[in-house]
Amino acid sequence: MSKLPNITTSIFSVMSQLSNKYRAINLSQGFPNFPVDERLLQISERLLTANIHQYTPMVGLPTLLEKIALLTKKHYRRTVNIEKEMLITSGATQGIYTAINALISHGDEVIILDPSYDSYEPSVLVAGGKPVRVSLNDDYSPNFNRIASAITSKTKLIIINNPHNPTGKIWNENDFEDLETILDKYPNINILSDEVYEYISFKHTHISVNTRPKLVDKSIIASSFGKSLHVTGWKVGYLIAPEHLMREIKKVHQFLVFSVNSIAQHVTSEYLDIVDFQEIANMYQKKKELFQRELKDSRFEILPSEGTYFQLLNYKAISSKKDIDFSKELIIKHNVAAIPISVFYKDATNNYMLRFCFAKTDETLIKAANQLKAI
């Protein structure tokens, strides 16, 4: 009997395969198509011949843990206990899966805010929990009346994603205050905060759960260097959580992956001494502005992108087709691949929205925009 009977091939694989078949410009999957920093390559080449090819400690390379603690202190003014509150994971997806399976038991309910990243629900189901999907507002801000109404005596976890994939929405101060008010009434509910795009925000500053004193003792924070440093294939992520939660998470982690790729950890640790995250955010802001500027005269409606490297476009003025059908047509007839937003909803809500990744070369973005303007 399948634990995931309704799970099929992910939309990301479907769209990329279709894109490859028709040789389309692939703005669907969230990974860059430009080279990584030359300095990162130089560090990699130098360390490749070093004696760093065996297991690192289960919790992670000590120097990398120290660098993450320094980053957290610098950006969020939070002092993290390296030994008790941190864990290096094989990407944020593994960290999220591990946290859910460590903390959720059969029958426990987990609130997931739709549209939501597709790894959350399967992780809950494998743990024996019950996903409770709650839709965000039309502008993709959290609807706390709906969240409060969804809470029961079985609710153990609320998953939030900020900056938000797929919409690029960023939570504001009022959002966190409303969440804290709800949790004051339900002290046994924990938070899993997916912050993999934490260093890619634009007009509004990203507010991390690390900065919320009322939340840190009940929150697991997941992040990933794959997104921040555009090395998605390295799969190096991390979790920060209070000791009583991290203790349980480590138990699962040690039998799931034990330790993360040693070379990637060593290189990342050294690279963190020289990388400037603000420069990375500035680079993505320029790409976002380029893509939006090139699309200005198209028939697509350009929605705000406050963070991440994704841009939502509404195509209602172009077609009344469902977004999955329109996204396939976009590949076959117009040579551009995107992700339909309905797949991020439990009920497949169709708001005529497509997600485009602008973590691409300027040439790619301009070429794609020209194709879209011609529709």
Secondary structure, 3 states (H helix, E strand, C coil): CCCCCCCCCCHHHHHHHHHHHCCCEECCCCCCCCCCCHHHHHHHHHHHCCCCCCCCCCCCCHHHHHHHHHHHHHHHCCCCCHHHHEEEECHHHHHHHHHHHHHCCCCCEEEEEECCCCCHHHHHHHCCCEEEEEECCCCCCCCHHHHHHHCCCCEEEEEEECCCCCCCCCCCHHHHHHHHHHHHHCCCCEEEEECCCCCCECCCCCCCHHHCCCCHHHEEEEEEHHHHCCCHHHCCEEEECCHHHHHHHHHHHHHHCCCCCHHHHHHHHHHCCCCCHHHHHHHHHHHHHHHHHHCCCCCCEECCCCECCEEEEECCCCCCCCHHHHHHHHHHHHCEECEEHHHHCCCCCCCCEEEEECCCCHHHHHHHHHHHHCC
